[in-house]
Amino acid sequence: MKLFLSLLFTASSAMAFMPRMTSLSSSSSTQLAESFTGAKDISALTKDLKTVFTTEQIDEILPHRYPFALVDKVIEYEAGKRAVGVKCVTKNEEFFNGHFPSRPIMPGVMQVEALAQLAGIVCLQMEGAAPGAVFFFAGVDGVKWKKPVVPGDTLVMEVEIKKWNAKFGLAKATGKAYVDGGLVVEVDEMTFALAK
């Protein structure tokens, strides 16, 4: 009897979760077809973007690793001055397990950390930064969050090095990040200290 009930429960549960196909009316499918762009045309929007540093090259520069590596690639770079980098935010990010399970939002401190890592890519290649050196985050001022960053967003970040003191190993930078062209976070000043 237990086996029978178990099989019955399993079969009825499976039926309850089976996907149901719904038909679209011809007018709604025509509207969809007319407004459908397609992957090829959408991907063409980024065809002129060149990757300056790949994920593998970033791993050679930064000491950060999963789950704390927050720059996927660098698409613009001016040595010693500035960089533009990308973080593809997926639903598989570790921090979404607790922030927040029912409404996942990338923690603001992780957005600032992503900007700091991008600044680190610039700083760790400047004169006075020996191979194997690490920049520690020493301070942050003037952070403003404008809107939430959620799974599926592409965080496009830019940082600019404002000051570099090679003698003391100190750097100051500003940063901004955007999603779909809209500003999501800006930092007036990040301070880094070089640890040799």
Buried (B, 14 or more C-beta within 10 A) or exposed (E): EEEEEEEEEEEEEEEEEEEEEEEEEEEEEEEEEEEEEEEEEEEEEEEEEEEBBEEEBBEEBBBBEEEBBBBBBBBEBEEEBBBBBBBEBEEEBEBBEEBEEEEBBBBBEBBBBBBBBBBBBBBBBBEBBEEEBBBEBEEBEEBEBBEBBBEEBBBBBBBBBBEBEEEEBBBBBBBBBBBEEEEBBBBEBBBBBBEE
